Every structure is written in structure tokens, then in C-alpha cells.
């Protein structure tokens, strides 16, 4: 059974008398066509599969929510077959992916997207329950969140108190709360307008996202913790409608499988890591401040962040999930891949 969004064309292969099939699948996401998500992941992935399938699989990419709806609706769109494939943020649908959240917690992700991506692959069985309604192609992270502010330079833990800061997820909101600041939840495409109108004071995003959204032009100050450690990260989901995947014959399924998960996790992690220095240089070239907190001030942030992890463990444990076990396993896997 094919989804409504996938077009299927039959043609006769006259040399064998057998029937072959062409499949055209839609890919929907919320960022611009110039964003790394499309240029680094989606376009190369689609072209590779089109080539390896001999043109039997084709893709139509719809950036910037051009198929309709809002970013928080992307998971539902792929689950229900409105889109065949989406790239989205699990955190936009709170409560649906509680196990996946472990990788975005502060102090779990250490700032290396490649290490965390490989750790996620090691733990796919541990998070499989979250992904039962879709076909995951890749669960990955970016390099991690720096704190970008418009008017106030952050040099100490006390400097963030009372600020309105855009948070990437509910656990990100908990982190902002633990600092004494006010979390403001919004999909990242809404961020430029919020910053330009000074509806918020700053945002937690990586430099990779700051480039296409022009946050670098809007924010005058960017800060990391000591040693380049980031304020947690965001997880991303590149996923396919299960019926769309099941519609493929076995040889084409294998091509999808061979270009998913562990096969691309390392490469995508490297790509996201490599974008960060470029974004930081772009900011400094524009005269913006890019700094790191002192060790003493970073320790204050880390102490507050540890309470967020404890809160998360308590909450998911109440749902029958071994939160403490997931945190320990994720930290160990990330450490092993960081060597």
C-alpha cells in the first residue's frame, strides 16, 4: 500500500518481460534550501540513492515547510503519510520521544556531533520504542548550543538571570529555568523575527544554524563554556513513512538501508562539526564577540545543568523508563567514540 504522497509509475522492461517500478518520494523540512540540513544531508543523500537505484527512486525536496503546516507537525506528517520523508526535531513534539531526549541533555553530549551520532547508533535498540511508528533513516545531533545574545554579553552565571532565551526543546527550557532565565519555546525559523523585534534577549543554537537564519547579524555576543563545551544539543530525526518504505521491492529497500543509520552517522557528524568553526569565523569577521566562559563560571552552569539531568531521570523513570541507565549508557558510548 503506497502513501498518497508517493507517486508510483509502472513500466515494462522489454528485455526480460518483467515489470520494474519507479518511486517518487517527497522530502519535507523546515529550514531553507541553503541550510546545512539540505546541502550537507538531504540533497547528497537523495542524489546518491537516485544514482544507486538507477533512477528507479526519485525525490522531490520541499524546504521551508513548503508542503504546508508548521514545523511541529512534521512528525505527524511522516507518520501519517502526508510526506514520505521528513527532517525534523523530535523536541518539537514533546512527550513522543522520551528516550531520544537523553542525547540532548547537558553534560551527556560533549560537543562532538560525530561521537554522539555514533553513540546513538550503538543505542538504537534502547530508543526503538520511540521510533516504532516511522522508519528512522538517521537520528543525529548538531555540534551543540552556543548562547547568542543581542544586547548583553554573558560573562558570568549571574548575567543570564532574568533574560528571555529561546530554548530548543523542553529539556532546553528546563536548563534555561535552572539558570534563573525565562525559556521561550519556538521553532527555529521564527527566531530571526523574535530577535530583531527584541521579543527575546537571545537563543541557544549552534553557529551552523545561526548562519542561514542570519542570527550572526542579529546577535552581537556568542558564548560557549570553558574549553568549547556547549549548552546541550538538539536531536534531529531524518525519517521515512513506514508504508512508503514497505512499498519498495527488496533491492531498493537495501539501497535505502545501506545509506542510513550507521552508514552515514559518522560522515554527518563530521560535517556538522566542521561547520561550527566557519560560523564562528563569520561572526568574528563581522565584528561580533565570540568568547568562552571562565572555568569557574562554567562550573556554575554545569552545576545547574546537572539538576536538569536529575529532573529528566525522575520524570522518565515515572513512565517506566530507566532514565539513569540511559544516561550512564549514553555517556559511556559517547566517551568511547570520543577517544
Buried (B, 14 or more C-beta within 10 A) or exposed (E): EBBEBBBEEEEEEEEEEEEEBBBBBBBBBBBBBEBBBBBBBBBBBBEBBBEBBEEBBBBBBBBBBEBEBEBBBBBBBBBBBBBBBBBBBBBBBBEBBBBBBBBBBBBBBBBBBBBBBBBBBBBEEBBEEBBEBBBBBBBBBBBBBBBBBBEEEBEEBEBBEEBBBBBBBBBBBBBBBBBEBBBBBBBBBBBBEBBEEEEBBBBBBBBBBBBBBEBBBBBBBBBBBBEBBBBBBBBBBBBBBBBBBEBBEEEBBEBBEEBBBEEBBBBBBBBBBBBBEEBBEBBEEEEBBBEBBEEEBBBBBBEBBBBBBEBBBEBBBEEEBBBBEBBEBBBEBBEEBBE
